[in-house]
Amino acid sequence: MLTYLDSLCDAMTTRDLPRLRNLVEGHPLVRLLPAEALSEVRRFLSQKVGRHAVPLATLRFRDQTARLLHELPAGGTVPAAATPVAPAPVAPASMDASPRRRRSALQTELPLSA
């Protein structure tokens, strides 16, 4: 699906009408496009957009799909694998530790993700 959306966005931004027509007419994935993106594709096909128009609805749908699939947009870098971090050992309440040390012992460190 992401490859199809990438091709669709590329054809729209380069104004490659034969390729765009080929990607829309009879393609099985065109039925999965939201109405807003499909109407945008039709506007590009009919050349009713300005010279500097950008396919925002289609790009937005591509970004949402990529986020749902936990992938990055084309040309992005692959994120580092998140490694699980074991929770810090909890010190018994009877130990004489500073409040800051007790507070950090109760917190769990989580890996950062992009």
C-alpha positions, 0 to 999 in steps of 0.5 A: 500500500505504501508503495502505491501511495508513494507512486501516486504522490510522485505522479501527482507532484511531477504531473505525470498524467499517463502514469497517474491515470494508470495508477487510478483506472482499474487499480485494486488499491484505489478503492482504499483511498479516502474520498478527499484523496480520491477527489484530489487525484481527480483534480490533478487528472483533470488539470484543475490545480495550480502549477504549484499545487501539492497533493496534501490529502494524499500525502496525509493519508500516506503518512497516516498509513505509514504510522499505522504500519510503523514505517517511515516515509520513503527516504527516511532512516530506519529507527533503532530497535527499542530495547526493553529496559528492566525497571530499577530495583526498588529499595525497601522503605526502611533504608535510609536513602535520600528522597531523590534516590527513592523517587528515581528508584520507583521510576521506570526508564522507557526507550525514546522513539521517533 
